[in-house]
Amino acid sequence: MSAFKDHAADHRFQQTFADSDGTEHPVWAEYAVRGHARIILHVEAHPALRGTGAAGRFMQALAEHARAEKLTLIPHCSYAVAWLKRHPEYEDVLGS
């Protein structure tokens, strides 16, 4: 697993995770900027990572990043909406 990165110029958060063979693949979220808010437009995991929990670990890193940087998250992507609903411990980073 790589460190969580914010590629601000590309409006993309990204992190890599190893599949069952040890090959690293990305999980990413595309976002739009609204002041201190990041509107999460799309979250996607490389097909080799689907079903491994990598996207959930990525979302946790994303929420922790938002908290550390004092950002709010506005999820538009159905996966991000569902994940944040299942994790009320990150309610403090949700914006509207």
C-alpha positions in Angstrom: 0.0 0.0 0.0 1.3 3.4 -0.9 0.8 6.7 0.9 -2.4 8.5 0.2 -1.8 11.3 -2.3 -3.7 14.4 -3.3 -2.9 15.2 -7.0 -4.4 18.7 -6.7 -3.6 19.7 -10.2 -5.6 16.8 -11.5 -8.3 17.0 -8.8 -7.6 13.4 -8.0 -6.9 11.5 -4.7 -5.0 8.3 -5.2 -3.5 5.4 -3.3 -2.2 2.0 -4.5 -2.8 -1.4 -2.9 -1.4 -4.8 -3.7 -3.6 -7.5 -5.2 -3.4 -11.2 -4.2 -0.2 -11.6 -6.3 1.5 -8.6 -4.8 1.0 -6.3 -7.8 0.2 -2.7 -6.9 -2.9 -1.2 -8.4 -4.6 2.2 -7.9 -7.8 3.3 -6.1 -8.7 6.8 -6.9 -11.4 9.5 -6.5 -12.0 12.4 -8.8 -13.1 15.6 -7.1 -14.2 19.1 -7.7 -13.1 22.0 -5.5 -15.6 24.3 -3.7 -13.6 26.4 -1.2 -12.5 24.1 1.6 -14.8 21.3 0.3 -14.0 18.5 -2.0 -17.0 17.2 -4.0 -16.3 13.5 -4.5 -17.5 12.8 -8.1 -16.3 9.3 -8.6 -14.4 6.6 -6.7 -12.9 3.7 -8.6 -10.7 0.7 -7.8 -8.7 -1.1 -10.4 -10.6 -4.3 -11.3 -7.9 -6.5 -9.7 -8.7 -4.9 -6.3 -12.5 -5.2 -6.4 -13.8 -7.2 -3.5 -10.6 -6.9 -1.5 -11.6 -4.0 0.7 -9.1 -1.7 -0.9 -11.7 0.9 -1.8 -12.9 1.0 1.8 -9.3 1.5 3.1 -8.9 4.2 0.6 -12.1 5.9 1.7 -10.8 5.8 5.3 -7.5 7.4 4.2 -9.5 10.0 2.3 -11.6 10.9 5.3 -8.5 11.0 7.6 -6.9 13.3 5.0 -9.9 15.6 5.0 -9.9 15.7 8.8 -6.2 16.5 8.9 -6.4 19.2 6.2 -9.7 20.7 7.7 -11.5 19.9 4.5 -15.1 18.9 4.1 -16.3 16.1 1.8 -19.4 16.3 -0.3 -20.0 12.9 -1.7 -21.8 12.7 -5.1 -20.5 9.2 -6.0 -22.9 6.5 -4.8 -20.0 4.5 -3.3 -18.7 7.5 -1.3 -22.2 8.3 -0.1 -22.8 4.7 1.0 -19.3 4.4 2.7 -19.7 7.6 4.6 -23.2 6.6 5.8 -21.7 3.3 7.1 -19.0 5.2 9.0 -20.6 7.9 11.2 -17.2 8.3 12.9 -16.3 10.6 10.0 -19.5 12.7 10.2 -17.3 15.7 11.2 -15.8 15.8 7.6 -19.2 15.8 5.8 -20.3 19.0 4.1 -23.5 19.9 2.4 
